[in-house]
Amino acid sequence: MGRTPASLPGKGGERLQVVVDQEHVGAPGPEGLVQHVIHHVDDRRGGCAVEGGQKPSDEIRGLHEVLQGREAISAQAREILGWPRVENQDNSVGLGRMGAMDLESAGALAPALPATGAASRGRPAPVVASATNWPEVLAAVDIGTNSVHLVVARVRGLRGLEVLEREKEVVRLGSGGGDMKHLDEDAIDRGIAALARFREVADVHGAPVTAVATSAVREAENRGVFLRRAREEAGVDVEIVSGVEEARLIHLGVLQAVPVFDEPLLLCDIGGGSTELLVGHRGRTLTARSMKLGSIRLTQRFFDANKLESSAVDSCRREVRAMLSSFARVARRHGYEVAVGSSGTIGAVCSMAVARREEAPPRTWNNFQLSRQDLAAVVKSLVKAPTVAARAKLPGLDAGRADIILAGALILEQVFEEFGLEAMTFSDYALREGVLLDAWQRRHGGSLHHLSNIRRSSVVQLAELMDEDREHSEHVATLALDLFDRTAELHGLGDDAREYLEAAALLCNVGLFLSHAGHHRHSYYVIRNSDRLSGFTDREIELIALITRYHRKGLPRPGHPEFAALPKADQRLVRACAGLLRICIGLDRTHDARVAALEVQASDGLLTVTAVPRDGVDIGLELFSAAERTDLLMEALDLTVQVEGAT
């Protein structure tokens, strides 16, 4: 396919160059643009080539815009490019149907793309704006405590979703009792059957499936059984997400439906096993908390199906209020101007509120406003119903939710009370829509040769909190990535492993915050149990933690339960990355960044790593320490490894 460069005038005399597919060249408009060009203008993302020595005066972050003549170009794009304004123009590119996110802000949710070509040599490369960035059909599965949901959609990146299929199965994974520590065999059977059906629906559309599991699977001691059966019987790999990561993904989904991107918001999602709360602004998480407050969990704890005791209602309210109070104080310090709610529980309350008014239900529930008065009336009607059977007859309530709706409504009531809310905006988009957009970003935004913004920033924040010698860790990370790249043909690992290695290198010393003795094990514990690592799946956090666990002392062994639980491919990844990291830690033994660069040569079963010193300084201690740490890499690559200094 032929490609044609197009040069666009910017402010200050600079030129913005894009490259377009020859087949899309149409009649040029007044700005010399062509139609149907997907255009990225953002220096951080590899952006645009700038002729004239400076980048555009402002950034348009995360811009994925189909340019269809001059009217389709946003006001900010026109301002940066120095073009005349167009009156009565819609300046937003919405995520989803509601036009919820504007162009200038979209990048706060988008991971940074790598700079390639000329950009990697210090000069931004031209954007290749081709038809390969057209919408992609993806599927997401949300495995909750009460229900399993599927959505199949044509994902248009930051332009939103076109939903093709929605499916829901009520499986009640969290119905086993014991405070959700065990998944009943029957519940697992129901869940696997639903996943198998959803896999078939996704296959009809040729859609790859991203499946995430939340509270019920996350807390179950026998979750491994569910994960294995999902993989073997339904052909679905399920990732367990932490409560805070769940909140982040819900936030991402909500912003596709509700126009609150520019407003500080409080997000509430009430599930069967947990409630996720988040304060965010412009796509960023300011603080988030996952609490063991769910409609199923509290129903099992407080309510009998056959008779409702008023004392049980009071006890439930006290329990919820006590658990919410500490986060309410944190949220108020950050501040929020609007509250948004998602989940089936809040949707059911909204439906009951409309039914009480004897109004027709809206055609879409997105952006429905639930007032404090509406909620109070719904809760009053639920409390007055003495049994589940009586609640099932209440107007607007799905009978299948009658047994758990009271507990869910009481959670919502106390959220209103503790956070001082007068109203809440409902979002029909939630976790599964967030998973779709996140999956699209991972596939197209990628993290080639660096950590994507949200992931890397969370790693850096944890390191800043707990690592007293960040310069050492950052230098080790630089050496480790260089060694990873130079040995790529030997280990055969991909960019995901490179990202895990960088994260592990930056975090390998966080355990020193607790104690030097055994700090590699402390680092594993901190990483594995921290809620500060955003954007990573449960599996990815485990891999990063294990690479860190083996950066010193004993090698990975089958007797180590966490390592033994990994699939063989992940065991190999941990061995190779930890082996590379051990050598590079040795190469900065003095914590003085004395090794400036590395060279590598491999032949006849021998890998030679040559350390190039900075300014002729002595690196004798570095060479000795690195040579003492070659054992794991030798085991991983099945090669002899030696370390020497440059001559």
Helices and strands as residue ranges (DSSP letters): E 3-9, G 11-13, E 15-21, G 22-24, E 37-39, G 43-45, E 49-51, E 65-67, G 70-72, H 75-81, G 96-98, G 103-108, G 117-121, E 127-129, G 131-133, E 136-143, E 147-155, G 157-159, E 161-170, G 178-180, H 185-204, E 209-213, H 215-219, H 223-233, E 238-240, H 243-254, E 265-270, E 275-281, E 284-291, H 295-302, H 310-334, E 338-342, H 344-356, E 369-371, H 372-384, H 388-392, G 399-401, H 405-419, E 423-426, H 431-440, I 441-445, H 453-466, H 470-486, H 488-491, H 495-507, G 510-513, H 519-529, H 538-549, H 561-564, H 568-586, E 595-603, E 606-613, H 620-627, H 631-637, E 640-645
